[in-house]
């Protein structure tokens, strides 16, 4: 199995991969409360795991390197529970901008920002809108849960997709860090998942900020009691496969068309 972690390689090995048109995954996550049963590193640990698995799956068709996880995310809505470390939007933007620019300075031209914390989504889209036009590189931002989409359906009993500290994340952490999952009384932690991400909505399609205690007393959304290792392996594999397919698809990295001049499009091909 190839070495796919940037931090595990020698400098010259990283540079050699840049010359081979390698994709770089830059994982973005958070350190935040995940209920009474999961460690605050949950998003960071799962984001790293999915990225590593995705890089290994993609490698034979498109070499892929995984940068260290950016653990500092936008988690203000979790602060009330304790244990959470959050940063400002300005710091988040500046940190990612500097790291992306550093990656491109080494010659990498295809960068996948792989997010594992929903609170980062809006800021990542805004950042790409601002930064992408200034770089000689293709930037793609994804959240593995959203990229996998309905592939998760039928695996979990309590919810169709993965929600905060519920069945899905608990199952995956049972695979990745079983010693850090408190399984002593998971049934007592269940919170109906009817709120979900919709707690940030208003009207038919409007956004309204709310802290997480608006929908859960203990920081959990869903039924962690339904978690198990078998589900966790399936969920991790689906997330990794979804990212791998995104990476190896040439359309993901295709240059933008300019329909004003057909000759430009012929040159791009």
KEKE-3310 file (N, C-alpha, C; in steps of 0.2 Angstrom, whole numbers, plus 5000, padded with zeros to 4 digits):
npx = (5004:5003:5012:5002:5001:5005:5013:5020:5030:5046:5054:5058:5051:5038:5039:5042:5030:5022:5026:5021:5008:4999:4984:4980:4973:4966:4961:4948:4941:4936:4937:4926:4912:4904:4893:4890:4897:4907:4923:4930:4937:4931:4926:4938:4945:4937:4937:4950:4952:4943:4948:4961:4958:4951:4961:4969:4961:4959:4972:4978:4973:4973:4986:4986:4988:4987:4986:4990:4977:4966:4962:4955:4941:4924:4914:4905:4892:4892:4898:4892:4891:4904:4921:4924:4933:4934:4936:4937:4928:4937:4950:4949:4947:4959:4969:4966:4968:4982:4988:4983:4989:5002:5003:5000:5012:5021:5019:5008:4992:4979:4967:4958:4948:4943:4929:4924:4915:4900:4898:4907:4904:4897:4907:4918:4913:4912:4925:4931:4925:4931:4945:4949:4948:4960:4971:4982:4976:4965:4952:4942:4929:4922:4910:4911:4900:4889:4893:4893:4879:4863:4868:4870:4858:4848:4857:4859:4848:4841:4842:4843:4855:4871:4871:4874:4884:4877:4869:4877:4890:4894:4895:4906:4916:4918:4924:4936:4942:4939:4942:4939:4926:4912:4902:4894:4880:4872:4859:4853:4856:4849:4842:4828:4830:4823:4825:4839:4849:4840:4837:4844:4836:4824:4807:4804:4816:4826:4840:4845:4854:4857:4861:4867:4860:4847:4841:4845:4847:4859:4869:4868:4862:4850:4851:4862:4863:4860:4871:4885:4900:4900:4891:4899:4910:4905:4900:4911:4918:4909:4909:4923:4924:4916:4923:4934:4929:4926:4938:4945:4938:4939:4932:4930:4941:4943:4947:4939:4926:4926:4914:4913:4923:4926:4938:4946:4942:4945:4958:4960:4957)
npy = (4994:5011:5025:5038:5050:5066:5071:5060:5059:5062:5078:5078:5068:5072:5083:5075:5069:5080:5083:5073:5076:5074:5073:5083:5080:5091:5090:5096:5100:5099:5103:5099:5097:5081:5075:5066:5054:5053:5058:5074:5075:5069:5073:5077:5065:5056:5063:5062:5048:5045:5052:5046:5033:5036:5041:5030:5021:5028:5029:5020:5024:5038:5047:5052:5063:5065:5079:5086:5086:5100:5105:5115:5123:5130:5132:5138:5136:5125:5129:5131:5118:5115:5111:5113:5120:5134:5145:5161:5167:5175:5171:5157:5158:5165:5155:5144:5149:5153:5140:5133:5141:5138:5125:5125:5132:5123:5116:5108:5106:5102:5102:5095:5100:5093:5091:5088:5093:5100:5114:5121:5122:5133:5143:5138:5137:5151:5155:5148:5154:5166:5163:5154:5160:5167:5158:5147:5134:5120:5121:5111:5109:5098:5089:5075:5067:5073:5071:5057:5056:5048:5035:5031:5027:5015:5008:5014:5013:5023:5035:5043:5049:5055:5061:5073:5066:5055:5039:5036:5043:5038:5024:5024:5029:5019:5010:5017:5023:5014:5013:5026:5028:5029:5017:5014:5018:5020:5021:5030:5042:5045:5056:5063:5064:5073:5087:5090:5096:5106:5114:5126:5133:5144:5149:5144:5142:5148:5155:5154:5158:5147:5141:5125:5119:5123:5112:5100:5093:5087:5088:5078:5072:5061:5042:5035:5023:5013:5011:5002:4992:4985:4993:5005:5002:5000:5013:5021:5016:5019:5033:5035:5029:5037:5049:5045:5042:5055:5060:5053:5056:5063:5074:5082:5089:5096:5110:5126:5130:5142:5149:5160:5159:5147:5141:5142:5132:5120:5121:5118:5105)
npz = (5000:4996:5003:5008:5015:5017:5028:5032:5023:5015:5010:4997:4991:4992:4983:4971:4969:4966:4953:4946:4944:4954:4965:4979:4994:5006:5021:5031:5047:5064:5081:5093:5104:5105:5111:5126:5124:5114:5109:5108:5096:5086:5072:5066:5067:5060:5047:5043:5042:5032:5021:5020:5017:5005:4997:4995:4988:4976:4971:4961:4949:4950:4957:4974:4987:5005:5015:5031:5043:5045:5060:5066:5066:5062:5074:5083:5086:5095:5107:5119:5126:5131:5129:5116:5103:5094:5079:5072:5057:5049:5053:5049:5035:5032:5036:5028:5016:5016:5017:5006:4996:4999:4995:4981:4977:4977:4966:4964:4957:4957:4970:4983:4995:5008:5018:5035:5044:5046:5050:5043:5030:5023:5024:5017:5003:5001:5002:4991:4980:4981:4981:4971:4957:4957:4957:4948:4948:4951:4962:4973:4984:4996:5006:5014:5018:5012:4999:4998:4999:4995:4996:5009:5013:5020:5027:5040:5054:5061:5055:5039:5034:5040:5055:5069:5081:5082:5077:5065:5066:5078:5076:5066:5074:5083:5075:5072:5084:5095:5109:5114:5114:5124:5128:5139:5142:5130:5126:5134:5129:5117:5106:5097:5080:5072:5071:5065:5052:5049:5059:5057:5048:5041:5036:5019:5012:5019:5028:5045:5059:5073:5090:5094:5106:5104:5098:5104:5120:5125:5116:5106:5091:5086:5087:5096:5102:5092:5085:5078:5075:5062:5054:5055:5047:5035:5032:5033:5022:5011:5012:5008:4996:4988:4988:4982:4969:4965:4964:4954:4943:4928:4924:4936:4937:4925:4914:4914:4902:4889:4881:4873:4863:4853:4849:4860:4869:4861:4862:4875:4876)
capx = (5000:5007:5012:4998:5001:5011:5017:5025:5035:5052:5052:5059:5046:5032:5040:5041:5022:5019:5028:5017:5001:4995:4979:4981:4967:4967:4955:4946:4937:4934:4937:4920:4908:4900:4889:4894:4900:4912:4928:4929:4941:4927:4926:4945:4947:4934:4939:4957:4951:4940:4953:4966:4955:4950:4968:4972:4956:4960:4979:4980:4970:4976:4990:4983:4992:4983:4989:4988:4970:4965:4957:4952:4935:4919:4910:4902:4885:4893:4902:4888:4892:4910:4926:4924:4938:4932:4940:4933:4928:4943:4955:4948:4949:4966:4973:4965:4971:4989:4989:4981:4994:5008:5002:5001:5018:5025:5017:5001:4987:4972:4967:4952:4946:4938:4927:4920:4911:4895:4898:4912:4902:4896:4913:4922:4911:4914:4932:4933:4923:4936:4952:4950:4950:4967:4976:4983:4975:4958:4950:4936:4927:4917:4909:4910:4893:4885:4895:4890:4872:4859:4872:4870:4851:4847:4863:4857:4841:4838:4842:4845:4861:4875:4870:4879:4885:4871:4871:4882:4897:4896:4897:4912:4921:4919:4930:4942:4944:4935:4944:4937:4919:4909:4896:4890:4873:4871:4852:4851:4858:4846:4838:4825:4834:4819:4828:4844:4852:4834:4836:4847:4832:4818:4803:4804:4822:4830:4845:4844:4859:4855:4865:4864:4855:4840:4838:4847:4849:4865:4874:4867:4856:4849:4851:4869:4862:4859:4878:4889:4906:4898:4889:4904:4915:4901:4899:4918:4920:4905:4912:4929:4923:4913:4928:4939:4926:4927:4945:4947:4934:4942:4927:4931:4947:4943:4947:4932:4925:4925:4910:4914:4928:4927:4945:4949:4940:4949:4965:4960:4957)
capy = (5000:5017:5031:5044:5055:5071:5072:5055:5058:5066:5083:5077:5063:5076:5086:5071:5068:5086:5083:5068:5078:5071:5077:5084:5081:5095:5089:5102:5097:5103:5100:5101:5092:5076:5072:5063:5047:5053:5063:5081:5075:5065:5076:5077:5058:5053:5066:5060:5041:5045:5055:5041:5027:5038:5041:5023:5019:5032:5029:5016:5028:5045:5047:5056:5064:5068:5084:5085:5089:5107:5103:5121:5125:5135:5128:5142:5133:5120:5131:5130:5112:5115:5106:5115:5125:5137:5151:5166:5166:5178:5166:5151:5160:5166:5149:5140:5153:5152:5133:5131:5144:5134:5118:5127:5134:5117:5113:5104:5110:5099:5101:5093:5102:5088:5094:5083:5097:5104:5121:5124:5122:5140:5147:5135:5139:5158:5155:5146:5159:5172:5161:5150:5164:5170:5153:5142:5127:5119:5119:5108:5108:5093:5087:5068:5065:5076:5068:5051:5056:5043:5029:5029:5025:5008:5006:5016:5012:5029:5041:5041:5051:5055:5067:5075:5061:5050:5032:5035:5045:5033:5018:5025:5030:5012:5007:5021:5024:5011:5015:5033:5028:5027:5013:5011:5019:5024:5022:5036:5048:5046:5062:5062:5067:5077:5093:5089:5103:5110:5119:5132:5136:5148:5149:5138:5141:5154:5153:5158:5155:5145:5137:5118:5118:5124:5106:5094:5095:5084:5088:5072:5071:5054:5037:5032:5016:5009:5011:4996:4992:4983:4999:5010:5000:5002:5020:5024:5014:5023:5040:5035:5027:5043:5054:5042:5043:5062:5062:5050:5058:5069:5080:5086:5094:5099:5117:5129:5132:5149:5148:5165:5157:5139:5139:5141:5125:5115:5121:5116:5098)
capz = (5000:4995:5008:5005:5020:5016:5034:5033:5017:5014:5006:4990:4989:4990:4976:4965:4967:4963:4946:4943:4943:4960:4968:4986:4998:5012:5026:5036:5052:5070:5088:5096:5108:5102:5116:5132:5123:5109:5110:5104:5090:5081:5065:5064:5066:5054:5041:5042:5040:5025:5017:5019:5013:4998:4993:4994:4983:4970:4969:4955:4944:4950:4963:4979:4993:5010:5019:5038:5044:5048:5065:5069:5062:5064:5079:5088:5088:5100:5112:5125:5129:5133:5126:5109:5101:5087:5077:5068:5050:5046:5054:5045:5029:5031:5037:5022:5010:5016:5016:4999:4992:5000:4991:4974:4976:4976:4959:4964:4953:4959:4977:4985:5002:5010:5025:5039:5049:5043:5051:5038:5023:5019:5023:5011:4997:5000:5001:4984:4976:4981:4980:4964:4951:4958:4957:4943:4951:4952:4969:4974:4991:4997:5012:5012:5020:5006:4992:4998:4998:4997:4997:5016:5014:5021:5032:5047:5056:5064:5050:5032:5033:5046:5059:5074:5087:5082:5075:5060:5069:5084:5072:5063:5079:5085:5071:5072:5090:5100:5116:5116:5114:5130:5127:5145:5142:5124:5125:5138:5125:5111:5105:5091:5074:5068:5070:5061:5050:5047:5064:5054:5042:5042:5030:5015:5010:5021:5033:5052:5064:5080:5093:5094:5111:5101:5096:5108:5127:5127:5110:5101:5086:5084:5092:5096:5104:5087:5082:5079:5071:5055:5051:5054:5042:5029:5031:5031:5015:5007:5011:5005:4989:4985:4987:4977:4962:4963:4963:4948:4937:4924:4924:4942:4936:4919:4914:4913:4895:4887:4875:4868:4858:4853:4849:4867:4871:4857:4864:4882:4876)
cpx = (5004:5007:5008:4998:5007:5015:5022:5030:5041:5050:5053:5054:5039:5033:5040:5034:5019:5021:5024:5009:4996:4990:4981:4974:4969:4961:4954:4941:4936:4936:4931:4916:4904:4897:4893:4898:4906:4917:4927:4933:4937:4927:4933:4947:4944:4936:4946:4956:4948:4944:4959:4964:4953:4956:4970:4967:4958:4967:4981:4978:4973:4979:4987:4987:4987:4987:4986:4981:4970:4960:4953:4947:4930:4914:4907:4896:4886:4896:4898:4889:4899:4914:4927:4929:4936:4936:4935:4933:4935:4949:4955:4950:4956:4971:4972:4969:4979:4991:4988:4987:5001:5008:5003:5008:5023:5024:5011:4996:4980:4971:4959:4951:4941:4936:4923:4916:4906:4895:4903:4910:4901:4903:4918:4920:4912:4921:4934:4931:4928:4943:4953:4951:4957:4973:4976:4982:4967:4957:4943:4934:4921:4916:4907:4903:4889:4887:4893:4882:4868:4862:4872:4863:4851:4852:4861:4849:4837:4837:4845:4853:4865:4874:4874:4879:4880:4874:4877:4889:4899:4899:4904:4918:4922:4924:4936:4946:4940:4936:4941:4930:4916:4902:4892:4883:4871:4863:4849:4852:4854:4842:4835:4829:4829:4821:4833:4846:4846:4834:4840:4842:4827:4814:4804:4812:4827:4835:4844:4849:4855:4860:4862:4860:4848:4837:4840:4849:4857:4870:4873:4861:4855:4850:4858:4868:4862:4866:4881:4895:4904:4896:4894:4909:4911:4901:4906:4919:4916:4908:4919:4929:4920:4918:4933:4936:4927:4934:4947:4943:4937:4938:4928:4936:4948:4943:4940:4932:4925:4921:4910:4919:4929:4934:4949:4948:4943:4956:4966:4960:4963)
cpy = (5006:5021:5036:5050:5060:5071:5066:5054:5063:5072:5082:5072:5067:5080:5082:5070:5074:5086:5078:5070:5075:5076:5077:5085:5085:5094:5094:5099:5102:5100:5103:5095:5087:5072:5069:5057:5047:5058:5069:5080:5071:5067:5075:5070:5055:5056:5064:5052:5041:5047:5049:5035:5029:5038:5034:5020:5022:5031:5026:5020:5036:5046:5053:5057:5068:5073:5083:5089:5096:5105:5109:5124:5130:5131:5132:5139:5128:5123:5130:5124:5111:5110:5108:5121:5128:5143:5155:5165:5169:5174:5160:5153:5161:5160:5145:5143:5152:5145:5131:5135:5141:5128:5120:5129:5128:5113:5109:5109:5107:5098:5100:5095:5098:5089:5088:5087:5101:5112:5125:5125:5129:5143:5144:5137:5146:5158:5153:5151:5165:5170:5158:5154:5167:5165:5149:5135:5127:5117:5116:5107:5103:5092:5079:5065:5067:5072:5061:5051:5050:5036:5026:5026:5017:5005:5007:5015:5019:5035:5039:5044:5052:5062:5068:5070:5056:5043:5031:5037:5040:5027:5019:5026:5023:5008:5011:5022:5021:5012:5021:5033:5025:5024:5011:5012:5023:5025:5028:5042:5049:5053:5062:5067:5071:5084:5093:5096:5108:5116:5126:5136:5140:5149:5143:5137:5146:5151:5157:5154:5153:5141:5130:5116:5119:5117:5100:5097:5092:5084:5082:5073:5064:5049:5033:5025:5011:5008:5004:4996:4990:4989:5004:5008:5002:5009:5023:5022:5018:5030:5040:5034:5033:5048:5051:5043:5050:5063:5059:5052:5064:5075:5085:5091:5097:5107:5120:5131:5139:5149:5154:5164:5150:5137:5138:5134:5120:5115:5118:5108:5095)
cpz = (5000:5002:5005:5010:5019:5022:5035:5028:5018:5009:4998:4987:4988:4984:4970:4964:4964:4955:4942:4943:4948:4963:4976:4989:5004:5016:5030:5040:5058:5076:5092:5100:5103:5106:5121:5130:5118:5111:5105:5097:5085:5074:5062:5063:5060:5047:5039:5039:5033:5020:5015:5015:5006:4994:4991:4988:4976:4967:4963:4949:4944:4957:4968:4985:4998:5015:5026:5039:5048:5054:5068:5064:5065:5068:5084:5090:5093:5106:5119:5129:5132:5129:5119:5108:5094:5086:5073:5061:5046:5047:5050:5038:5027:5032:5031:5016:5010:5014:5008:4994:4993:4995:4984:4973:4975:4970:4959:4961:4954:4966:4979:4993:5004:5018:5028:5045:5045:5044:5047:5031:5019:5018:5018:5004:4995:4998:4994:4979:4975:4979:4973:4958:4951:4957:4950:4945:4951:4959:4969:4981:4991:5004:5011:5013:5014:5000:4992:4997:5000:4997:5004:5017:5015:5026:5039:5048:5058:5060:5044:5031:5040:5049:5065:5080:5087:5080:5070:5063:5074:5081:5069:5068:5083:5081:5072:5078:5095:5107:5119:5116:5120:5128:5133:5145:5136:5123:5128:5134:5119:5111:5098:5086:5070:5066:5064:5058:5049:5053:5062:5049:5045:5036:5026:5013:5012:5027:5040:5057:5070:5083:5093:5100:5109:5100:5100:5115:5129:5121:5105:5097:5084:5089:5092:5098:5098:5083:5083:5074:5063:5051:5050:5048:5035:5027:5030:5024:5010:5006:5007:4997:4985:4984:4982:4970:4960:4961:4956:4942:4934:4924:4930:4941:4930:4919:4912:4905:4895:4881:4871:4862:4858:4852:4855:4870:4868:4860:4871:4882:4873)
residu = (UNK:UNK:UNK:UNK:UNK:UNK:UNK:UNK:UNK:UNK:UNK:UNK:UNK:UNK:UNK:UNK:UNK:UNK:UNK:UNK:UNK:UNK:UNK:UNK:UNK:UNK:UNK:UNK:UNK:UNK:UNK:UNK:UNK:UNK:UNK:UNK:UNK:UNK:UNK:UNK:UNK:UNK:UNK:UNK:UNK:UNK:UNK:UNK:UNK:UNK:UNK:UNK:UNK:UNK:UNK:UNK:UNK:UNK:UNK:UNK:UNK:UNK:UNK:UNK:UNK:UNK:UNK:UNK:UNK:UNK:UNK:UNK:UNK:UNK:UNK:UNK:UNK:UNK:UNK:UNK:UNK:UNK:UNK:UNK:UNK:UNK:UNK:UNK:UNK:UNK:UNK:UNK:UNK:UNK:UNK:UNK:UNK:UNK:UNK:UNK:UNK:UNK:UNK:UNK:UNK:UNK:UNK:UNK:UNK:UNK:UNK:UNK:UNK:UNK:UNK:UNK:UNK:UNK:UNK:UNK:UNK:UNK:UNK:UNK:UNK:UNK:UNK:UNK:UNK:UNK:UNK:UNK:UNK:UNK:UNK:UNK:UNK:UNK:UNK:UNK:UNK:UNK:UNK:UNK:UNK:UNK:UNK:UNK:UNK:UNK:UNK:UNK:UNK:UNK:UNK:UNK:UNK:UNK:UNK:UNK:UNK:UNK:UNK:UNK:UNK:UNK:UNK:UNK:UNK:UNK:UNK:UNK:UNK:UNK:UNK:UNK:UNK:UNK:UNK:UNK:UNK:UNK:UNK:UNK:UNK:UNK:UNK:UNK:UNK:UNK:UNK:UNK:UNK:UNK:UNK:UNK:UNK:UNK:UNK:UNK:UNK:UNK:UNK:UNK:UNK:UNK:UNK:UNK:UNK:UNK:UNK:UNK:UNK:UNK:UNK:UNK:UNK:UNK:UNK:UNK:UNK:UNK:UNK:UNK:UNK:UNK:UNK:UNK:UNK:UNK:UNK:UNK:UNK:UNK:UNK:UNK:UNK:UNK:UNK:UNK:UNK:UNK:UNK:UNK:UNK:UNK:UNK:UNK:UNK:UNK:UNK:UNK:UNK:UNK:UNK:UNK:UNK:UNK:UNK:UNK:UNK:UNK:UNK:UNK:UNK:UNK:UNK:UNK:UNK)
# end
